[in-house]
Amino acid sequence: MNTGNQGITQRKAARIAGIAIIVMTIAAVGANDLTINKLVVEGNAAETMKNISSSVMLFRLGIFSWFIVLVCDLLAAWGLYIFLKPVNKDLSLLMAWFRIIYVAILGASMLNLLYVLPLLDETGYSSAFGTGQVQDQVLSYVNAFFDAWSLGLVVFGLHILFLGYLLLKSRFRVAILGILLLIAFAGYTLINVTKLLFPQSESFINVMNWIFLLPMLSEPVLGIWLLFTRLLKE
């Protein structure tokens, strides 16, 4: 089925979106869990500064991984729009815009990570402002990144809401994924609003992360389905 959008077929758009979602998921795990998150000690500026200073390349790799996430999210927004455009053009466009807004928020938040790099020069900023002040500033920038990312994930949840709804309304046999995505929307909203308004509620946030883990994994599963589905015509 040709969408009439610059010759891009629904199947090609689905494959592009599928690849983008899969790569984005891998890059996000690398960016968050395997690099930057490993270096940050919550509430301890001295240890955080020490970890980042001793693993600068790992920190830089985390920033680059977030850049990959940005690019893949843009491709996913475009591919999903073309793929779901036949279901409802207006809602598909709205869905894509919410993901693009999320990308913009994430991109702006990444500036905080870039601001950390010059502060790692101990002979520069540390001698001018004092080690303790620089350590606090590094942790402040890192925390600002995570807070802004949480805000972005609330917007991303709205993207997931419309994505799930459009899948339920589509002719494809992926109703279970649509339902899981709708549940994931609740998870993204609840977890990240709590992080922003009640950051001290760590136990509650951890429990919610486990409860909504499976629904939140439905998007990578959708990416795999989009990549390998044969239900679409060229």
C-alpha angles and dihedrals in degrees: 000000000000115000093202089236105134091311094299110143125215091248094051091048090050092051093048091049091046094052091045093051093048094047090043091053093051092045092048091053089049094045096047112024103026102039126013098023091052090058099047120088107194112239093001111101095175095054092043091052091046093050095047093045091052093045104036093145091053089051091049090048088055091053091049090049089055088052089055088051090054094052093045092048091054091050090047092051091051095044095046091049092055092041095052098032092099089057096054121338097199096047091044090054091048090049091052093048092054089055091047090051088051089052090052092051092047091048092051092047091053089067086074090062091049090051088060095063099071090048091063090073099100093189091056120038096015093057092045101044105017130261096262094053092049091049091052090048092052092052090045091055092047092049090048089055093053093045092051090046090054089053089050091051090058087059090043087055089061088053088052090049093057092040091056093046093050092049090052090051094046127095092241122106096242100107092131090057090049091053092047091050091052089052089047089056089060090049095050091048098045096043098045097040087052090050091052099043103028107024091162091066093089096146093053091047092051092050091049090050090057094043093052097036096103096046090048090054090058092088094061088047088052088051091056091048092049091051097051105027116124095188091096127081124222 
